[in-house]
Amino acid sequence: MTDFMENSDSIDDMLEYLTEEVTSELQEEYSDVRYGKRVSVRTVMNKIYGSKQTQFVIVIDEWDAVFREYKDDKEGKKSIWISCETG
């Protein structure tokens, strides 16, 4: 997480960067899967699962770093909680 945070100005920027990197890596690894125009971690993983029946386990190391480093970004923290609650 801290690698993504070092290259980001806010929580929203960090989440966008993280999404871009993870989805890009998955699409490269599973290049034979057809992806739609909407790209998110969830949609990419769903397409891979639908095509390959490949399951994923996501481990987020230092997940709490966001709350330590962006203490004053209340809107960004709220968006993280909403994302967690809605999947």
C-alpha positions, 0 to 999 in steps of 0.5 A: 500500500505504501508504494501506491501512496508514495505516488499519490496525492490523495486517497482517491488518487491512490485508489485510482492508481491501485485500480489501474495497476491491478487491472492492467496486470490481470489483463496482461496475465489473462490476455485471452479473456475478453474485457468490456469497456468498464474496467474495475478490479471487480469486473476484470476478476469477474470476467476472468472467473467467468472464462477460466473459473480462476478464483482469487485471494486478495491480501492487502498488506498495510491496509491501515496505512491509508488511515495513518497517512491521510489523516485529514482526508475525510472524504477519501476515507468515506469513499474507502468505507463505501467501497468496502461496504458495497464490494 
